[in-house]
Amino acid sequence: IRASPHLTKLIVKDGGLELTGFEALVEALVDSGAQLKYLDVGALDLEEDGATALADYIRDHLKESLVELHAETNTLEDAGVQTLLDILVECPNLRVLDLTENLLEADGFQALVDNRIPSLQKLVIKENMEEDIDDDVVETIRGMYSIVLVADDDREETTAVTTAADGEVKDGSVDDLAGALGAVKI
């Protein structure tokens, strides 16, 4: 990594890095000068300390370049998500945020409402504790971004909500949405 200053996409999944390994990875990325656009740190069990290290790295090195952040399955709780959101709201090019299968509860969902990311187009928050969250909060989140993927407890499948150019909200399955987007599966 240190010899890869032109690196723009990094996928580190299921790495079992733990915090010290993740911090070493961040140090190598900083040393390389890479301006990542796509960062996937799924299933690294980052927890709150890892979320802080990730937020610091984004703030200091990726704030302008980051377009997609995938932080699914990291046992991030509400405080860790808030830490990330504090910096992600300042990322002018962030279009996709995936927080699937973390441990978001009421405060984490409220943080998503309170910290709108202006450039974000797609938010994935499936398999958190959304069944325990007030419907108004979930609906507010759904209204904030073009595409929101969240587990729908009633239908037991993932639903996608899109906002058309005329502001009309359409609700349908992921397959319906993919068809509407030209058969691109999300």
C-alpha positions as MATLAB code, in Angstrom:
seq = 'IRASPHLTKLIVKDGGLELTGFEALVEALVDSGAQLKYLDVGALDLEEDGATALADYIRDHLKESLVELHAETNTLEDAGVQTLLDILVECPNLRVLDLTENLLEADGFQALVDNRIPSLQKLVIKENMEEDIDDDVVETIRGMYSIVLVADDDREETTAVTTAADGEVKDGSVDDLAGALGAVKI';
ca = [
       0.000    0.000    0.000;
       2.805    2.424    0.837;
       3.973    2.240   -2.792;
       0.502    2.892   -4.219;
      -0.124    6.653   -4.273;
      -2.569    6.269   -7.183;
      -4.799    3.836   -5.285;
      -8.431    5.029   -5.436;
     -10.351    1.899   -4.409;
      -9.660   -0.284   -1.388;
     -11.650   -3.270   -0.181;
     -10.598   -4.764    3.140;
     -13.353   -7.145    4.225;
     -13.469   -9.823    6.856;
      -9.859   -9.038    7.619;
      -9.907   -9.661   11.356;
      -7.549   -6.696   11.650;
      -8.790   -5.531   15.022;
      -8.026   -1.965   16.048;
      -4.217   -2.144   15.924;
      -4.271   -3.735   12.479;
      -6.732   -1.153   11.219;
      -4.589    1.670   12.604;
      -1.542    0.164   10.827;
      -3.546    0.018    7.588;
      -4.536    3.672    7.990;
      -0.901    4.619    8.639;
       0.197    2.835    5.450;
      -2.558    4.601    3.488;
      -1.495    7.969    4.891;
       2.139    7.251    4.003;
       1.135    6.333    0.449;
      -0.728    9.589   -0.082;
      -3.576    7.648   -1.703;
      -6.758    9.659   -2.206;
      -9.335    6.893   -1.984;
     -12.702    7.377   -3.634;
     -14.059    3.974   -2.612;
     -13.373    2.453    0.795;
     -14.887   -0.837    1.948;
     -14.041   -1.776    5.526;
     -16.852   -4.268    6.003;
     -16.786   -6.916    8.708;
     -13.666   -5.685   10.478;
     -15.406   -5.319   13.858;
     -14.281   -1.711   14.100;
     -16.580   -0.839   17.011;
     -16.396    2.668   18.505;
     -12.584    3.014   18.658;
     -12.299    1.874   15.045;
     -15.029    4.320   14.042;
     -12.991    7.095   15.640;
      -9.829    6.021   13.771;
     -11.810    5.825   10.516;
     -13.408    9.235   11.076;
     -10.008   10.785   11.820;
      -8.542    9.266    8.642;
     -11.437   10.526    6.534;
     -11.277   14.007    8.092;
      -7.525   14.344    7.623;
      -7.047   12.595    4.261;
     -10.238   11.673    2.380;
     -12.745   14.402    3.074;
     -12.597   15.742   -0.493;
     -12.087   12.485   -2.396;
     -14.358    9.912   -0.729;
     -17.353    8.896   -2.863;
     -18.352    5.533   -1.311;
     -17.931    4.234    2.220;
     -18.950    0.684    3.077;
     -18.775    0.033    6.815;
     -21.225   -2.823    7.127;
     -21.018   -5.542    9.772;
     -18.693   -3.649   12.091;
     -20.620   -3.809   15.373;
     -20.887   -0.022   15.241;
     -23.214    1.253   17.902;
     -24.943    4.628   18.029;
     -21.885    6.523   19.348;
     -19.625    5.109   16.626;
     -22.105    6.045   13.918;
     -22.393    9.558   15.371;
     -18.598    9.860   15.288;
     -18.575    8.913   11.600;
     -21.498   11.173   10.738;
     -19.777   14.160   12.339;
     -17.166   14.045    9.556;
     -19.206   12.502    6.733;
     -21.482   15.555    6.644;
     -18.388   17.487    5.543;
     -17.542   15.146    2.629;
     -18.746   17.019   -0.468;
     -18.503   14.032   -2.816;
     -19.832   11.187   -0.649;
     -22.611    9.507   -2.636;
     -22.969    6.057   -0.989;
     -22.925    5.039    2.676;
     -23.497    1.434    3.728;
     -24.087    0.772    7.425;
     -25.800   -2.619    7.015;
     -25.692   -5.061    9.938;
     -24.351   -2.802   12.639;
     -25.944   -2.165   16.021;
     -27.838    1.045   15.349;
     -30.632    1.729   17.787;
     -32.813    4.795   18.356;
     -29.942    7.255   18.899;
     -28.111    6.035   15.789;
     -31.203    6.407   13.628;
     -31.837    9.846   15.114;
     -28.220   10.768   14.330;
     -28.923    9.882   10.688;
     -31.869   12.301   10.774;
     -29.916   15.046   12.544;
     -26.793   14.771   10.384;
     -27.939   14.900    6.772;
     -25.058   14.293    4.354;
     -25.759   16.821    1.575;
     -24.204   14.910   -1.330;
     -25.398   11.421   -0.280;
     -27.593    9.645   -2.801;
     -27.733    6.103   -1.429;
     -27.956    5.042    2.213;
     -28.025    1.347    3.137;
     -29.080    0.632    6.718;
     -30.458   -2.896    6.462;
     -30.336   -5.355    9.344;
     -29.904   -2.908   12.182;
     -32.542   -2.495   14.882;
     -34.960   -0.686   12.578;
     -37.919   -2.792   13.698;
     -37.595   -1.114   17.108;
     -37.370    2.410   15.673;
     -40.296    4.790   15.452;
     -41.822    4.684   11.954;
     -41.644    8.487   11.706;
     -37.854    8.401   12.131;
     -37.449    5.710    9.456;
     -39.746    7.615    7.095;
     -37.799   10.828    7.702;
     -34.578    9.032    6.754;
     -36.252    7.588    3.671;
     -37.244   11.088    2.615;
     -33.722   12.489    2.945;
     -31.946   10.597    0.146;
     -32.665    9.383   -3.389;
     -32.210    5.711   -2.506;
     -32.609    4.239    0.967;
     -32.391    0.498    1.510;
     -33.806   -0.686    4.800;
     -35.223   -4.019    5.971;
     -38.991   -3.914    5.828;
     -40.288   -5.940    8.763;
     -43.782   -6.329    7.293;
     -42.698   -7.733    3.939;
     -39.571   -9.507    5.204;
     -37.552   -8.296    2.254;
     -35.490   -5.281    1.441;
     -37.367   -2.290    0.119;
     -35.998    0.585   -1.852;
     -37.410    4.064   -1.827;
     -36.600    6.423   -4.655;
     -37.490   10.035   -5.100;
     -38.310   10.962   -8.676;
     -37.320   14.285  -10.195;
     -40.840   15.579   -9.562;
     -40.478   14.753   -5.862;
     -42.857   11.784   -5.953;
     -41.730    9.020   -3.596;
     -41.964    5.526   -4.985;
     -41.656    2.414   -2.876;
     -40.856   -1.003   -4.310;
     -38.629   -4.019   -4.109;
     -34.939   -3.829   -4.929;
     -35.619   -5.773   -8.124;
     -38.250   -3.199   -9.164;
     -35.801   -0.404   -8.509;
     -33.026   -2.193  -10.396;
     -35.349   -2.558  -13.367;
     -36.151    1.125  -13.246;
     -32.448    1.922  -13.205;
     -31.789   -0.076  -16.351;
     -31.399   -3.557  -14.901;
     -28.528   -2.586  -12.629;
     -28.833   -4.725   -9.503;
     -28.187   -2.822   -6.290;
];
